[in-house]
Structures are given as structure tokens and as C-alpha cells.
Amino acid sequence: MSTGLRERKKQQTRQAIHDAAMRLFAERGFDATTIADIAEAADIAPRTFFAYFPSKEEAVFPKYETAHAEFDRVLRERPAGTTALEALRTWVEKAAQEYIPAPDQMLLEAKLRRESPAVAACDLRHTRQFERRLAEAVGEDLGEPADALRPRLVAAAATAALTASSDSADSLLERDPKAAEAMLADPMAFIDDALRFLEAGLAALRS
């Protein structure tokens, strides 16, 4: 079997596990669904589940593995003179097309985060991973270590801004699905305001 075919089959199995998990979470709730239940629904052995996800809550967020790798690549390969926040915008624009789920899945993710501390903690861990990587890139821009105050402040502000944008989309989707779908059709329209604000702050720090 070629490497490309093997990777496609792995991705298909990973997606099948995620789809089965989300279907069961919607029907039974997160806590009432076991890994054995998910494995049966996905037609795999329970031990196979752990070859793809280290825990039940990770099955809610299969997008993060690819998203982390792509975010790291965009930051590493940014052209000279491109700030970390400009590279972040490039990544967010692509991620908005590839990783934003359908509205019903967005609502389910939000519900699982609210109802399950394990799911909320898992989401936060991934968010912090993005934040740490962004702090490294901002530190490069400012000529400072990633754990210095200014890179950490900028990265934390960027993460908070994107999280607030996502939370706003979730809330609007619950209140007014038609308005939310219109907003999600052009997600950069509301994300750009936050990124412009952050770029201005970074420029001030740099000067």
C-alpha cells in the first residue's frame, strides 16, 4: 500500500470515529457514551480507538492535529518582514474555510464544552498550544524570548480575541441561526477587527 493511500485510509478511519462519537454524544450525552460504544458505532476494535485518539474528549476535536501542524508551518515559513500576527491572519483565513464545522456541529461542540469539564479542558489545552507557538513567533518579531512578558501578552490577547469571536458566533447561532450563517459565510469580517487591534498594539510595542 502506498504512503498516500495509507494516510488517506487513516484519515478516513479517524473521521469515522469522530462522526460516530459526535452522533452518540448528541444522542446520549458525553458522560453516558463510552469508548466501547464509539468503537462499536465506528466498526472498530476498542483498542483501535486509542491508535487515533488518546481520550474520549479528544474525539470531539480531530481538527486540532492538522491545524496545529499547519499553524506551525505558516509561522515557520512566513516571508521576511511578515509579522507573526500577519501570518496568524493568513492561517485563520484558511482555517475558517477548512475547520469551521457545520452549524449543527458548532452547536454540539459548544454544548459539549458547557456540559463536560473534560471537553472544555481538552479544548483549552489545544488553545494554549496555539498560544505558546504564537508567543514564540511574536518573540522572534520583538527579539525577545517566548516566555518574556510582551510576547506572552500579545499571544494571550490574540487567543482571547479569537476565542471571543468563536464564542460570539456560537451565541448568535443559538439566538438567530440565519444571521449566524450569514456571518459564518464571511468569518474574516468579524475576525479582522480583532486582528487590526492586535497589530496596532504590536506596532506600538515594537516602537
CYANA upper distance limits for C-alpha pairs under 8 A (distance plus 0.5 A):
  1 MET  CA      5 LEU  CA      6.99
  1 MET  CA      6 ARG  CA      6.88
  2 SER  CA      6 ARG  CA      6.64
  3 THR  CA      7 GLU  CA      6.64
  4 GLY  CA      8 ARG  CA      6.75
  5 LEU  CA      9 LYS  CA      6.69
  6 ARG  CA     10 LYS  CA      6.71
  7 GLU  CA     11 GLN  CA      6.64
  8 ARG  CA     12 GLN  CA      6.61
  9 LYS  CA     13 THR  CA      6.69
 10 LYS  CA     14 ARG  CA      6.61
 11 GLN  CA     15 GLN  CA      6.59
 12 GLN  CA     16 ALA  CA      6.59
 13 THR  CA     17 ILE  CA      6.71
 14 ARG  CA     18 HIS  CA      6.81
 14 ARG  CA     52 TYR  CA      6.68
 14 ARG  CA     62 PRO  CA      8.10
 15 GLN  CA     19 ASP  CA      6.54
 15 GLN  CA     62 PRO  CA      8.10
 16 ALA  CA     20 ALA  CA      6.60
 16 ALA  CA     42 ALA  CA      6.48
 17 ILE  CA     21 ALA  CA      6.56
 17 ILE  CA     38 ILE  CA      7.39
 17 ILE  CA     39 ALA  CA      7.69
 17 ILE  CA     42 ALA  CA      5.90
 17 ILE  CA     49 PHE  CA      7.95
 17 ILE  CA     59 ALA  CA      7.78
 18 HIS  CA     22 MET  CA      6.62
 18 HIS  CA     59 ALA  CA      5.83
 18 HIS  CA     60 VAL  CA      6.97
 18 HIS  CA     61 PHE  CA      8.46
 18 HIS  CA     62 PRO  CA      7.41
 19 ASP  CA     23 ARG  CA      6.64
 20 ALA  CA     24 LEU  CA      6.77
 20 ALA  CA     38 ILE  CA      6.46
 20 ALA  CA     41 ALA  CA      6.24
 20 ALA  CA     42 ALA  CA      6.12
 21 ALA  CA     25 PHE  CA      6.52
 21 ALA  CA     38 ILE  CA      5.86
 21 ALA  CA     41 ALA  CA      8.48
 21 ALA  CA     59 ALA  CA      7.24
 21 ALA  CA     60 VAL  CA      7.83
 22 MET  CA     26 ALA  CA      6.56
 22 MET  CA     60 VAL  CA      7.24
 23 ARG  CA     27 GLU  CA      6.82
 24 LEU  CA     28 ARG  CA      6.23
 24 LEU  CA     29 GLY  CA      7.56
 24 LEU  CA     30 PHE  CA      8.38
 24 LEU  CA     33 THR  CA      7.07
 24 LEU  CA     38 ILE  CA      7.79
 25 PHE  CA     29 GLY  CA      4.91
 25 PHE  CA     30 PHE  CA      5.36
 25 PHE  CA     33 THR  CA      6.95
 26 ALA  CA     30 PHE  CA      8.36
 26 ALA  CA    108 LEU  CA      7.45
 28 ARG  CA     32 ALA  CA      6.40
 28 ARG  CA     33 THR  CA      6.86
 29 GLY  CA     33 THR  CA      6.95
 30 PHE  CA    112 LEU  CA      7.49
 30 PHE  CA    116 SER  CA      7.56
 31 ASP  CA    116 SER  CA      8.17
 33 THR  CA     37 ASP  CA      6.77
 33 THR  CA     38 ILE  CA      7.86
 34 THR  CA     38 ILE  CA      6.98
 34 THR  CA     56 LYS  CA      8.32
 35 ILE  CA     39 ALA  CA      6.59
 35 ILE  CA     46 PRO  CA      7.19
 35 ILE  CA     49 PHE  CA      8.03
 35 ILE  CA     56 LYS  CA      6.88
 36 ALA  CA     40 GLU  CA      6.63
 36 ALA  CA     46 PRO  CA      6.04
 37 ASP  CA     41 ALA  CA      6.73
 38 ILE  CA     42 ALA  CA      6.57
 39 ALA  CA     43 ASP  CA      6.41
 39 ALA  CA     44 ILE  CA      5.56
 39 ALA  CA     45 ALA  CA      6.35
 39 ALA  CA     46 PRO  CA      5.69
 39 ALA  CA     48 THR  CA      8.37
 39 ALA  CA     49 PHE  CA      6.92
 40 GLU  CA     44 ILE  CA      6.66
 40 GLU  CA     45 ALA  CA      7.74
 40 GLU  CA     46 PRO  CA      8.20
 44 ILE  CA     48 THR  CA      6.78
 44 ILE  CA     49 PHE  CA      7.77
 45 ALA  CA     49 PHE  CA      7.45
 46 PRO  CA     50 PHE  CA      7.89
 47 ARG  CA     51 ALA  CA      7.58
 48 THR  CA     52 TYR  CA      7.60
 49 PHE  CA     53 PHE  CA      6.63
 50 PHE  CA     54 PRO  CA      5.77
 50 PHE  CA     55 SER  CA      7.66
 53 PHE  CA     58 GLU  CA      6.43
 53 PHE  CA     59 ALA  CA      6.60
 54 PRO  CA     58 GLU  CA      7.23
 55 SER  CA     59 ALA  CA      7.57
 56 LYS  CA     60 VAL  CA      8.10
 57 GLU  CA     61 PHE  CA      8.13
 57 GLU  CA    118 ALA  CA      6.93
 57 GLU  CA    119 VAL  CA      5.66
 57 GLU  CA    122 CYS  CA      7.08
 58 GLU  CA     62 PRO  CA      7.34
 58 GLU  CA    119 VAL  CA      8.17
 58 GLU  CA    122 CYS  CA      7.24
 60 VAL  CA    109 GLU  CA      7.79
 60 VAL  CA    119 VAL  CA      8.13
 61 PHE  CA    123 ASP  CA      8.20
 62 PRO  CA     66 THR  CA      8.48
 63 LYS  CA     67 ALA  CA      6.53
 63 LYS  CA     99 TYR  CA      6.83
 64 TYR  CA     68 HIS  CA      6.31
 64 TYR  CA    126 HIS  CA      7.60
 65 GLU  CA     69 ALA  CA      7.09
 66 THR  CA     70 GLU  CA      6.68
 67 ALA  CA     71 PHE  CA      6.49
 67 ALA  CA     95 ALA  CA      7.90
 67 ALA  CA     99 TYR  CA      8.44
 68 HIS  CA     72 ASP  CA      6.67
 68 HIS  CA    130 PHE  CA      7.44
 69 ALA  CA     73 ARG  CA      6.74
 70 GLU  CA     74 VAL  CA      6.67
 70 GLU  CA     91 TRP  CA      8.21
 71 PHE  CA     75 LEU  CA      6.84
 71 PHE  CA     88 LEU  CA      8.21
 71 PHE  CA     91 TRP  CA      6.76
 71 PHE  CA    130 PHE  CA      8.38
 72 ASP  CA     76 ARG  CA      6.62
 72 ASP  CA    133 ARG  CA      7.70
 73 ARG  CA     77 GLU  CA      6.44
 74 VAL  CA     78 ARG  CA      6.37
 74 VAL  CA     87 ALA  CA      6.89
 74 VAL  CA     88 LEU  CA      8.34
 74 VAL  CA     90 THR  CA      8.37
 74 VAL  CA     91 TRP  CA      7.16
 75 LEU  CA     84 ALA  CA      7.12
 75 LEU  CA     87 ALA  CA      6.56
 75 LEU  CA     88 LEU  CA      8.03
 75 LEU  CA    137 ALA  CA      7.27
 78 ARG  CA     82 THR  CA      6.62
 78 ARG  CA     87 ALA  CA      6.92
 82 THR  CA     86 GLU  CA      6.65
 82 THR  CA     87 ALA  CA      7.18
 83 THR  CA     87 ALA  CA      6.79
 83 THR  CA    138 VAL  CA      8.06
 83 THR  CA    141 ASP  CA      7.02
 84 ALA  CA     88 LEU  CA      6.53
 84 ALA  CA    134 LEU  CA      7.53
 84 ALA  CA    137 ALA  CA      6.06
 84 ALA  CA    138 VAL  CA      6.04
 84 ALA  CA    141 ASP  CA      7.56
 85 LEU  CA     89 ARG  CA      6.73
 85 LEU  CA    138 VAL  CA      8.23
 85 LEU  CA    195 LEU  CA      7.80
 85 LEU  CA    198 LEU  CA      8.23
 85 LEU  CA    199 GLU  CA      7.09
 86 GLU  CA     90 THR  CA      6.95
 87 ALA  CA     91 TRP  CA      6.79
 88 LEU  CA     92 VAL  CA      6.54
 89 ARG  CA     93 GLU  CA      6.54
 89 ARG  CA    192 ASP  CA      8.47
 89 ARG  CA    195 LEU  CA      7.81
 90 THR  CA     94 LYS  CA      7.09
 91 TRP  CA     95 ALA  CA      6.46
 92 VAL  CA     96 ALA  CA      6.31
 93 GLU  CA     97 GLN  CA      7.39
 93 GLU  CA    188 MET  CA      7.06
 94 LYS  CA     98 GLU  CA      6.87
 95 ALA  CA     99 TYR  CA      5.76
 95 ALA  CA    100 ILE  CA      7.67
 96 ALA  CA    100 ILE  CA      5.97
 96 ALA  CA    187 PRO  CA      7.24
 96 ALA  CA    188 MET  CA      8.37
100 ILE  CA    106 MET  CA      8.25
101 PRO  CA    105 GLN  CA      6.25
101 PRO  CA    106 MET  CA      6.27
102 ALA  CA    106 MET  CA      6.68
103 PRO  CA    107 LEU  CA      6.78
103 PRO  CA    173 LEU  CA      7.85
103 PRO  CA    181 GLU  CA      7.95
104 ASP  CA    108 LEU  CA      6.77
105 GLN  CA    109 GLU  CA      6.57
106 MET  CA    110 ALA  CA      6.71
106 MET  CA    170 ASP  CA      7.38
107 LEU  CA    111 LYS  CA      6.60
107 LEU  CA    170 ASP  CA      7.03
107 LEU  CA    173 LEU  CA      7.95
107 LEU  CA    174 GLU  CA      7.87
108 LEU  CA    112 LEU  CA      6.62
109 GLU  CA    113 ARG  CA      6.70
110 ALA  CA    114 ARG  CA      6.78
110 ALA  CA    170 ASP  CA      7.37
111 LYS  CA    115 GLU  CA      6.61
112 LEU  CA    116 SER  CA      6.14
112 LEU  CA    119 VAL  CA      6.95
112 LEU  CA    120 ALA  CA      8.13
113 ARG  CA    117 PRO  CA      7.37
113 ARG  CA    119 VAL  CA      5.80
113 ARG  CA    120 ALA  CA      5.00
113 ARG  CA    123 ASP  CA      8.36
114 ARG  CA    120 ALA  CA      7.50
116 SER  CA    120 ALA  CA      6.83
117 PRO  CA    121 ALA  CA      6.46
118 ALA  CA    122 CYS  CA      6.62
119 VAL  CA    123 ASP  CA      6.74
120 ALA  CA    124 LEU  CA      6.70
121 ALA  CA    125 ARG  CA      6.64
122 CYS  CA    126 HIS  CA      7.02
123 ASP  CA    127 THR  CA      6.75
124 LEU  CA    128 ARG  CA      6.61
125 ARG  CA    129 GLN  CA      6.84
126 HIS  CA    130 PHE  CA      7.02
127 THR  CA    131 GLU  CA      6.74
127 THR  CA    159 THR  CA      7.83
128 ARG  CA    132 ARG  CA      6.59
129 GLN  CA    133 ARG  CA      6.87
130 PHE  CA    134 LEU  CA      6.67
130 PHE  CA    159 THR  CA      8.43
131 GLU  CA    135 ALA  CA      6.65
131 GLU  CA    155 ALA  CA      5.96
131 GLU  CA    156 ALA  CA      6.83
131 GLU  CA    158 ALA  CA      8.47
131 GLU  CA    159 THR  CA      6.69
132 ARG  CA    136 GLU  CA      6.94
132 ARG  CA    146 ALA  CA      8.26
132 ARG  CA    152 ARG  CA      8.31
132 ARG  CA    155 ALA  CA      7.83
133 ARG  CA    137 ALA  CA      7.09
134 LEU  CA    138 VAL  CA      6.62
134 LEU  CA    155 ALA  CA      6.14
135 ALA  CA    139 GLY  CA      6.42
135 ALA  CA    146 ALA  CA      5.69
135 ALA  CA    147 ASP  CA      7.91
135 ALA  CA    151 PRO  CA      5.43
135 ALA  CA    152 ARG  CA      5.87
135 ALA  CA    154 VAL  CA      7.70
135 ALA  CA    155 ALA  CA      5.56
136 GLU  CA    140 GLU  CA      6.92
136 GLU  CA    145 PRO  CA      7.65
136 GLU  CA    146 ALA  CA      4.87
136 GLU  CA    147 ASP  CA      8.33
136 GLU  CA    151 PRO  CA      7.72
137 ALA  CA    141 ASP  CA      7.02
137 ALA  CA    146 ALA  CA      8.01
138 VAL  CA    142 LEU  CA      6.79
138 VAL  CA    146 ALA  CA      7.81
138 VAL  CA    151 PRO  CA      5.77
138 VAL  CA    154 VAL  CA      7.90
138 VAL  CA    155 ALA  CA      7.87
139 GLY  CA    143 GLY  CA      6.18
139 GLY  CA    144 GLU  CA      5.18
139 GLY  CA    145 PRO  CA      5.88
139 GLY  CA    146 ALA  CA      5.39
139 GLY  CA    148 ALA  CA      8.14
139 GLY  CA    150 ARG  CA      8.30
139 GLY  CA    151 PRO  CA      5.59
140 GLU  CA    144 GLU  CA      6.80
140 GLU  CA    145 PRO  CA      7.94
140 GLU  CA    146 ALA  CA      8.23
142 LEU  CA    151 PRO  CA      8.14
142 LEU  CA    206 ARG  CA      6.88
144 GLU  CA    148 ALA  CA      6.96
144 GLU  CA    151 PRO  CA      7.99
145 PRO  CA    151 PRO  CA      8.20
146 ALA  CA    151 PRO  CA      6.35
146 ALA  CA    152 ARG  CA      7.29
147 ASP  CA    151 PRO  CA      7.47
147 ASP  CA    152 ARG  CA      6.74
148 ALA  CA    152 ARG  CA      6.89
149 LEU  CA    153 LEU  CA      6.56
150 ARG  CA    154 VAL  CA      6.74
150 ARG  CA    205 LEU  CA      8.34
151 PRO  CA    155 ALA  CA      6.60
152 ARG  CA    156 ALA  CA      6.43
153 LEU  CA    157 ALA  CA      6.52
154 VAL  CA    158 ALA  CA      6.63
154 VAL  CA    198 LEU  CA      7.82
154 VAL  CA    202 LEU  CA      7.58
155 ALA  CA    159 THR  CA      6.63
156 ALA  CA    160 ALA  CA      6.56
157 ALA  CA    161 ALA  CA      6.56
157 ALA  CA    198 LEU  CA      7.93
158 ALA  CA    162 LEU  CA      6.76
158 ALA  CA    194 ALA  CA      8.36
158 ALA  CA    195 LEU  CA      7.89
158 ALA  CA    198 LEU  CA      7.29
159 THR  CA    163 THR  CA      6.53
160 ALA  CA    164 ALA  CA      6.48
161 ALA  CA    165 SER  CA      6.73
161 ALA  CA    194 ALA  CA      6.47
161 ALA  CA    195 LEU  CA      8.44
162 LEU  CA    166 SER  CA      6.72
162 LEU  CA    191 ILE  CA      7.48
162 LEU  CA    194 ALA  CA      8.10
163 THR  CA    167 ASP  CA      6.59
164 ALA  CA    168 SER  CA      6.53
165 SER  CA    169 ALA  CA      6.80
165 SER  CA    190 PHE  CA      7.74
165 SER  CA    191 ILE  CA      7.08
166 SER  CA    170 ASP  CA      6.81
167 ASP  CA    171 SER  CA      6.69
168 SER  CA    172 LEU  CA      6.59
169 ALA  CA    173 LEU  CA      6.51
169 ALA  CA    180 ALA  CA      6.86
169 ALA  CA    183 MET  CA      8.35
169 ALA  CA    184 LEU  CA      8.19
170 ASP  CA    174 GLU  CA      6.94
171 SER  CA    175 ARG  CA      6.88
172 LEU  CA    176 ASP  CA      6.02
172 LEU  CA    177 PRO  CA      7.32
172 LEU  CA    179 ALA  CA      7.74
172 LEU  CA    180 ALA  CA      6.01
173 LEU  CA    177 PRO  CA      5.01
173 LEU  CA    178 LYS  CA      8.22
173 LEU  CA    179 ALA  CA      7.96
173 LEU  CA    180 ALA  CA      5.40
173 LEU  CA    181 GLU  CA      7.92
176 ASP  CA    180 ALA  CA      6.73
177 PRO  CA    181 GLU  CA      6.58
178 LYS  CA    182 ALA  CA      6.85
179 ALA  CA    183 MET  CA      6.78
180 ALA  CA    184 LEU  CA      6.56
181 GLU  CA    185 ALA  CA      6.67
182 ALA  CA    186 ASP  CA      7.67
183 MET  CA    187 PRO  CA      6.47
183 MET  CA    189 ALA  CA      8.41
187 PRO  CA    191 ILE  CA      6.98
188 MET  CA    192 ASP  CA      6.02
189 ALA  CA    193 ASP  CA      7.82
190 PHE  CA    194 ALA  CA      7.85
191 ILE  CA    195 LEU  CA      6.92
192 ASP  CA    196 ARG  CA      6.47
193 ASP  CA    197 PHE  CA      6.85
194 ALA  CA    198 LEU  CA      6.84
195 LEU  CA    199 GLU  CA      6.57
196 ARG  CA    200 ALA  CA      6.75
197 PHE  CA    201 GLY  CA      6.96
198 LEU  CA    202 LEU  CA      6.67
199 GLU  CA    203 ALA  CA      6.58
200 ALA  CA    204 ALA  CA      6.76
201 GLY  CA    205 LEU  CA      6.81
202 LEU  CA    206 ARG  CA      6.62
203 ALA  CA    207 SER  CA      6.76
